[in-house]
Amino acid sequence: MSHNDRMIICGGGPVGMVAALSLVQQGIPVTVLESFETPPQDPRAATIHPSTLEMLHKLKLAEGIIKRGLKAPAFQFRDRTTQEIIAVFDMKHIADETDFPFAVQYEQWKLTRDAIVAVKEYDIADIRLGSAVTAFSQDYDGVTVVYEDPAGEMHKVEGRYLLACDGGRSTIRIGLGVFMSGFTWEERFLVLTSKHDFAASDGYLNRNYVMDPTEWMAVFKVPGDDDQGIWRTLFPTEGHEKDEDLLSDEGVTRRIRGARSDMDHNDVLHRNLYTVNQRVADRFRVERIFLAGDAAHLNNPLGGLGLNTGIHDCMNITKKIGDVWFGRAEEDVFERYHRQRHQLATEFLQSVTIENKKRIEEKDPEVIKQNQQQLRENAEDPAKAKTWLMRSSLLDSVRKEETIE
């Protein structure tokens, strides 16, 4: 095989594997390099929005996800102090816009696993797990990547283009010297997972946002490792709080008691602490190398947009790669990838996730009242609900992308 006959993807998480599937289905050979030997089963992203289900349907992945995941046809805002339900957004209001008027709660490692199974059916796919990229270069006709295998041996692989889906600490982005503009929130998010059934005890739906001036909270149900259903509660932490205090039995008990007074650290299955960024790479393309997913943009997880926009990135670029590969377009179409996805990440992704955070953590009682009133009006008026849901489900962003030249 010559230098130019394959795509290299660095990073075999959900974005990298969905990208690989999109490419092999078009007949483009792919080598995926992933440092993990098995996808880590960590409690990361787990909400798949309607716009993303549409894309995964084209790749024949959506049906399995809907079958195995938990449908979330509505989501709820409530007040933490009074436990009053302020607003319920019902996705039936966008049923005339999409075949998937619901979100699906499905952990990203399962999406990765499904995509790997699908990719492996193609003999033009080459997945190398346990392969850590150590160096790369590009010239006028291709890219070369050096990686280390699990035994510590070094190997070289060559290809026509390189797609970097290697996460927030992307080796490729850092090596290219591409800067991530934006900021990191001082607070981090603490995620506690438990078997306690918040639907039965408190009437929660599968997706819930709990507003509070002192300590807001988000509550989500996900299938869990055994698909029996587990609940994640997400809390903000103060910048001065130490990791060991937050993750201690005492710290965990204090937080979870805020959700349910009858629970303590013994009810918690997982405890994880996440740094929260709002950053966008200055360039999504450098010649033959493209950035996608967390390698290109990072945002706080309220609204579940990170994983979804990462998949939107990879569906955009893999279509363009196919067009160039088979002579339907010239390479200058790749600049359009940068313009489209960079603009949406900067304007849309950042503004929506920052708004979500501000709304849920607002401290001024008057503003809280106004926000709650506005949420209620938006949820109860079908036209306003539709506008709101088109934006939060990213259907708007996908349609806007097509208009950016």
C-alpha positions as CSV (number, residue, x, y, z in Angstrom):
1,M,0.0,0.0,0.0
2,S,1.3,3.4,-0.9
3,H,1.7,6.4,1.3
4,N,-1.6,7.9,0.2
5,D,-4.0,5.1,0.4
6,R,-5.4,5.5,4.0
7,M,-6.7,7.8,6.6
8,I,-5.1,7.8,10.1
9,I,-7.2,8.5,13.1
10,C,-5.6,9.3,16.4
11,G,-7.9,8.5,19.3
12,G,-10.4,5.6,19.3
13,G,-13.0,7.1,21.6
14,P,-16.6,7.7,20.4
15,V,-15.6,10.5,18.0
16,G,-12.7,8.6,16.5
17,M,-14.6,5.4,16.1
18,V,-17.7,7.0,14.6
19,A,-15.4,8.9,12.2
20,A,-13.7,5.6,11.3
21,L,-17.1,4.0,10.6
22,S,-18.2,6.9,8.5
23,L,-14.9,6.6,6.4
24,V,-14.9,2.8,5.9
25,Q,-18.6,2.9,4.9
26,Q,-17.5,5.2,2.1
27,G,-14.8,2.8,1.1
28,I,-11.8,4.7,2.6
29,P,-9.2,2.6,4.4
30,V,-8.5,3.6,8.0
31,T,-5.9,3.0,10.7
32,V,-7.1,4.0,14.2
33,L,-4.5,4.4,16.9
34,E,-5.8,4.4,20.5
35,S,-3.7,4.4,23.6
36,F,-6.2,2.4,25.7
37,E,-6.3,-1.3,25.3
38,T,-10.1,-1.3,26.1
39,P,-12.4,1.8,26.2
40,P,-12.4,3.0,29.9
41,Q,-15.8,2.6,31.4
42,D,-15.8,5.9,33.1
43,P,-19.0,8.0,33.9
44,R,-18.5,10.5,31.2
45,A,-20.9,11.8,28.5
46,A,-24.2,9.9,28.2
47,T,-26.8,12.0,26.5
48,I,-27.3,11.5,22.7
49,H,-29.4,14.3,21.2
50,P,-31.9,14.0,18.2
51,S,-29.5,15.7,15.8
52,T,-26.8,13.1,16.6
53,L,-29.3,10.2,16.4
54,E,-30.0,11.3,12.9
55,M,-26.4,11.0,12.0
56,L,-25.9,7.7,13.8
57,H,-28.9,6.4,11.9
58,K,-27.1,7.0,8.6
59,L,-24.3,4.8,10.0
60,K,-26.8,2.1,11.1
61,L,-25.9,2.6,14.8
62,A,-29.0,4.5,16.1
63,E,-31.3,1.5,16.3
64,G,-29.1,-0.4,18.7
65,I,-28.5,2.7,20.8
66,I,-32.3,3.4,21.1
67,K,-32.9,-0.3,22.0
68,R,-30.2,-0.5,24.6
69,G,-30.3,3.1,25.9
70,L,-32.8,4.9,28.0
71,K,-35.2,7.2,26.1
72,A,-35.6,10.7,27.5
73,P,-38.6,12.3,25.7
74,A,-38.7,15.2,28.2
75,F,-36.5,16.9,30.7
76,Q,-37.2,18.8,33.9
77,F,-36.2,21.9,35.7
78,R,-37.0,22.1,39.4
79,D,-36.3,24.3,42.4
80,R,-34.0,22.6,45.0
81,T,-35.4,24.4,48.1
82,T,-39.1,23.9,47.4
83,Q,-38.7,20.8,45.1
84,E,-41.3,22.5,42.9
85,I,-41.2,21.4,39.3
86,I,-40.7,24.6,37.4
87,A,-40.8,23.4,33.8
88,V,-40.9,20.2,31.8
89,F,-39.7,20.4,28.2
90,D,-41.5,17.8,26.1
91,M,-39.7,16.9,22.9
92,K,-42.9,16.1,21.1
93,H,-42.8,19.8,20.1
94,I,-40.0,18.9,17.6
95,A,-41.6,15.7,16.3
96,D,-42.4,17.5,13.0
97,E,-38.6,18.3,12.6
98,T,-37.0,15.0,13.3
99,D,-37.6,11.3,13.3
100,F,-36.0,11.2,16.8
101,P,-38.0,13.5,19.1
102,F,-36.2,12.3,22.2
103,A,-32.7,12.1,23.6
104,V,-31.2,8.8,24.6
105,Q,-29.1,8.2,27.7
106,Y,-26.3,5.9,26.7
107,E,-22.8,6.0,28.0
108,Q,-20.1,7.1,25.6
109,W,-18.0,3.9,26.1
110,K,-20.9,1.8,24.9
111,L,-21.2,4.0,21.8
112,T,-17.5,3.4,21.3
113,R,-17.9,-0.3,21.7
114,D,-20.8,-0.4,19.2
115,A,-18.8,1.6,16.7
116,I,-15.7,-0.7,17.1
117,V,-17.9,-3.8,16.4
118,A,-19.3,-2.1,13.3
119,V,-15.9,-0.9,12.0
120,K,-14.3,-4.4,12.4
121,E,-16.7,-5.8,9.8
122,Y,-14.8,-3.9,7.1
123,D,-11.5,-5.4,6.0
124,I,-10.2,-1.9,5.1
125,A,-10.3,-1.0,8.8
126,D,-7.2,-1.4,11.0
127,I,-7.8,-0.8,14.7
128,R,-4.6,-0.7,16.8
129,L,-5.5,-0.5,20.5
130,G,-2.8,0.1,23.1
131,S,-1.0,2.3,20.6
132,A,0.3,5.6,22.1
133,V,1.2,8.3,19.5
134,T,4.6,9.8,20.3
135,A,5.4,11.8,17.1
136,F,4.0,12.9,13.8
137,S,4.9,14.9,10.7
138,Q,3.3,16.0,7.5
139,D,4.6,17.0,4.1
140,Y,3.0,17.9,0.7
141,D,1.6,14.5,0.0
142,G,0.9,12.8,3.3
143,V,1.3,12.3,7.1
144,T,3.5,10.0,9.1
145,V,2.7,9.0,12.7
146,V,5.1,7.2,15.1
147,Y,3.5,5.2,18.0
148,E,4.5,2.9,20.8
149,D,2.8,-0.5,21.1
150,P,1.9,-2.2,24.5
151,A,5.3,-4.0,24.4
152,G,7.1,-0.6,24.2
153,E,8.1,-1.1,20.5
154,M,8.0,1.8,18.1
155,H,6.1,1.7,14.8
156,K,5.5,4.0,11.9
157,V,2.3,4.4,9.9
158,E,1.7,6.6,6.9
159,G,-1.5,8.0,5.4
160,R,-3.0,10.7,3.3
161,Y,-4.6,12.7,6.1
162,L,-4.8,12.6,9.9
163,L,-7.9,13.1,12.0
164,A,-7.0,14.0,15.6
165,C,-9.8,12.8,18.0
166,D,-7.4,12.3,20.9
167,G,-9.2,14.4,23.5
168,G,-8.7,17.5,25.6
169,R,-5.0,16.9,26.1
170,S,-4.5,16.1,22.4
171,T,-1.0,15.1,21.5
172,I,-1.6,16.2,17.9
173,R,-3.0,19.6,18.8
174,I,-0.2,20.4,21.2
175,G,2.4,19.1,18.7
176,L,0.9,21.4,16.0
177,G,1.1,24.4,18.4
178,V,-2.6,25.2,18.1
179,F,-3.8,27.3,21.0
180,M,-7.0,26.6,22.9
181,S,-8.7,30.0,23.4
182,G,-11.1,30.4,26.4
183,F,-10.9,29.7,30.1
184,T,-11.2,27.1,32.8
185,W,-13.9,27.5,35.5
186,E,-12.4,27.8,39.0
187,E,-14.9,25.2,40.3
188,R,-14.9,21.6,39.3
189,F,-17.9,19.2,39.0
190,L,-18.3,16.3,41.4
191,V,-20.2,13.3,39.9
192,L,-21.7,10.7,42.3
193,T,-23.4,7.6,40.9
194,S,-25.8,5.5,42.9
195,K,-28.5,2.8,42.5
196,H,-31.1,4.9,44.4
197,D,-34.2,5.4,42.2
198,F,-34.8,9.1,42.1
199,A,-37.8,8.5,39.8
200,A,-39.6,6.4,42.4
201,S,-38.7,8.5,45.4
202,D,-38.8,12.1,44.0
203,G,-40.6,11.9,40.6
204,Y,-37.4,12.8,38.6
205,L,-37.3,12.1,34.8
206,N,-34.2,10.6,33.1
207,R,-32.8,14.2,32.7
208,N,-33.2,16.9,35.4
209,Y,-31.7,20.2,36.3
210,V,-32.2,21.5,39.8
211,M,-31.8,25.2,40.3
212,D,-30.4,26.6,43.5
213,P,-28.5,29.8,44.5
214,T,-26.1,28.0,46.9
215,E,-25.6,24.6,45.4
216,W,-27.4,23.6,42.1
217,M,-27.5,20.0,41.1
218,A,-28.2,17.9,38.0
219,V,-29.7,14.4,38.1
220,F,-29.5,11.9,35.3
221,K,-30.4,8.3,34.8
222,V,-28.1,6.2,32.6
223,P,-28.3,2.5,31.8
224,G,-25.2,1.6,33.8
225,D,-22.7,-1.3,33.2
226,D,-25.4,-4.0,33.6
227,D,-28.1,-1.9,31.9
228,Q,-30.3,-2.1,35.0
229,G,-30.2,1.7,35.4
230,I,-28.2,3.9,37.7
231,W,-28.4,7.5,38.7
232,R,-25.8,10.2,38.4
233,T,-25.9,13.3,40.5
234,L,-23.7,16.2,39.5
235,F,-22.7,19.0,41.9
236,P,-20.5,22.1,41.6
237,T,-17.5,22.4,44.0
238,E,-15.7,25.5,45.3
239,G,-12.3,26.4,43.9
240,H,-10.7,26.2,47.3
241,E,-12.0,22.7,48.1
242,K,-9.3,20.0,48.0
243,D,-9.7,16.8,46.0
244,E,-9.2,14.5,49.0
245,D,-11.9,16.3,51.0
246,L,-14.4,16.3,48.1
247,L,-13.8,12.6,47.4
248,S,-13.7,11.5,51.1
249,D,-16.6,9.5,52.6
250,E,-17.5,12.6,54.6
251,G,-17.4,14.9,51.6
252,V,-19.4,12.5,49.5
253,T,-22.0,12.0,52.2
254,R,-22.4,15.8,52.7
255,R,-23.1,16.3,49.0
256,I,-25.4,13.3,48.4
257,R,-27.4,14.2,51.6
258,G,-28.2,17.4,49.8
259,A,-30.0,15.3,47.2
260,R,-31.6,12.8,49.6
261,S,-31.3,13.1,53.4
262,D,-31.5,9.3,53.8
263,M,-28.4,8.6,51.7
264,D,-24.7,8.5,52.6
265,H,-21.3,7.5,51.0
266,N,-22.3,3.8,51.2
267,D,-25.0,4.4,48.5
268,V,-22.4,5.9,46.1
269,L,-21.0,3.5,43.5
270,H,-18.6,5.9,41.7
271,R,-17.2,9.3,42.7
272,N,-15.4,11.4,40.1
273,L,-14.1,15.0,39.9
274,Y,-13.9,16.9,36.7
275,T,-12.1,20.1,35.7
276,V,-14.5,22.2,33.7
277,N,-13.2,24.1,30.6
278,Q,-14.7,26.5,28.0
279,R,-12.1,26.5,25.2
280,V,-12.0,26.3,21.4
281,A,-8.9,25.5,19.3
282,D,-7.9,28.5,17.1
283,R,-7.6,26.2,14.1
284,F,-9.5,23.0,13.3
285,R,-7.3,22.3,10.3
286,V,-3.6,22.5,9.7
287,E,-2.9,21.4,6.1
288,R,-3.5,17.6,6.1
289,I,-4.4,17.4,9.8
290,F,-7.9,18.0,11.3
291,L,-9.0,18.3,14.9
292,A,-12.4,17.0,16.1
293,G,-14.2,16.5,19.4
294,D,-12.4,17.4,22.6
295,A,-9.2,17.9,20.7
296,A,-11.0,20.9,19.1
297,H,-13.3,22.2,21.8
298,L,-14.1,21.7,25.5
299,N,-17.1,22.9,27.4
300,N,-18.9,22.3,30.7
301,P,-21.1,19.2,30.5
302,L,-24.5,20.9,31.3
303,G,-26.7,20.1,28.4
304,G,-24.7,17.1,27.2
305,L,-23.2,18.9,24.2
306,G,-19.6,17.9,24.1
307,L,-20.0,14.3,22.8
308,N,-22.7,15.4,20.4
309,T,-20.8,18.2,18.8
310,G,-17.7,16.0,18.6
311,I,-19.8,13.5,16.5
312,H,-21.1,16.4,14.4
313,D,-17.4,17.5,13.7
314,C,-16.5,14.0,12.6
315,M,-19.5,13.6,10.3
316,N,-18.8,17.0,8.7
317,I,-15.1,16.3,8.0
318,T,-15.5,12.6,6.9
319,K,-18.0,13.7,4.3
320,K,-15.6,16.3,3.0
321,I,-12.7,13.7,3.1
322,G,-14.9,11.4,1.0
323,D,-15.6,14.1,-1.5
324,V,-11.9,14.9,-2.0
325,W,-10.9,11.3,-1.9
326,F,-13.2,10.3,-4.8
327,G,-12.6,13.5,-6.8
328,R,-15.9,15.2,-6.1
329,A,-14.3,18.2,-4.5
330,E,-10.9,20.0,-4.2
331,E,-8.9,20.2,-1.0
332,D,-10.0,23.8,-0.4
333,V,-13.3,22.3,0.9
334,F,-11.3,21.5,4.1
335,E,-11.1,25.1,5.0
336,R,-14.9,25.1,5.1
337,Y,-14.7,22.4,7.8
338,H,-12.7,24.9,9.9
339,R,-15.0,27.8,9.2
340,Q,-18.2,25.8,9.9
341,R,-17.2,23.9,13.0
342,H,-15.1,26.6,14.5
343,Q,-17.9,29.2,14.2
344,L,-20.4,26.9,15.7
345,A,-18.1,25.8,18.6
346,T,-17.3,29.5,19.3
347,E,-20.8,31.0,19.0
348,F,-23.1,28.2,19.7
349,L,-21.5,25.6,21.9
350,Q,-19.8,28.0,24.3
351,S,-22.8,30.3,24.6
352,V,-25.3,27.5,25.2
353,T,-23.2,25.7,27.8
354,I,-22.3,29.0,29.6
355,E,-26.0,30.0,29.6
356,N,-27.0,26.5,31.0
357,K,-24.6,26.9,33.8
358,K,-25.6,30.5,34.6
359,R,-29.3,29.7,34.6
360,I,-28.9,26.8,37.0
361,E,-26.5,28.5,39.5
362,E,-28.1,32.0,39.6
363,K,-27.9,33.6,43.1
364,D,-30.0,36.7,42.9
365,P,-33.6,35.8,44.1
366,E,-35.2,38.3,41.7
367,V,-33.3,36.9,38.7
368,I,-34.1,33.3,39.8
369,K,-37.8,34.2,39.8
370,Q,-37.5,35.7,36.3
371,N,-35.6,32.8,35.0
372,Q,-38.1,30.3,36.4
373,Q,-41.0,32.3,35.0
374,Q,-39.3,32.4,31.6
375,L,-38.6,28.6,31.6
376,R,-42.2,27.9,32.5
377,E,-43.5,30.1,29.7
378,N,-41.0,28.5,27.2
379,A,-42.1,25.0,28.2
380,E,-45.8,25.6,28.2
381,D,-46.1,27.5,24.9
382,P,-45.7,25.0,22.0
383,A,-44.0,27.5,19.6
384,K,-41.6,28.7,22.3
385,A,-40.9,25.2,23.5
386,K,-40.1,24.2,19.9
387,T,-37.6,27.1,19.5
388,W,-36.0,26.1,22.8
389,L,-35.7,22.5,22.0
390,M,-34.4,23.0,18.4
391,R,-31.5,24.9,20.0
392,S,-30.8,22.6,23.0
393,S,-31.1,19.4,20.8
394,L,-28.5,21.0,18.4
395,L,-30.9,20.6,15.4
396,D,-30.5,24.4,14.9
397,S,-26.8,24.2,14.9
398,V,-26.7,21.4,12.3
399,R,-28.9,23.4,10.0
400,K,-26.9,26.6,10.5
401,E,-23.7,24.7,9.7
402,E,-25.0,24.0,6.2
403,T,-25.4,27.7,5.5
404,I,-21.8,28.6,6.4
405,E,-19.7,28.9,3.3
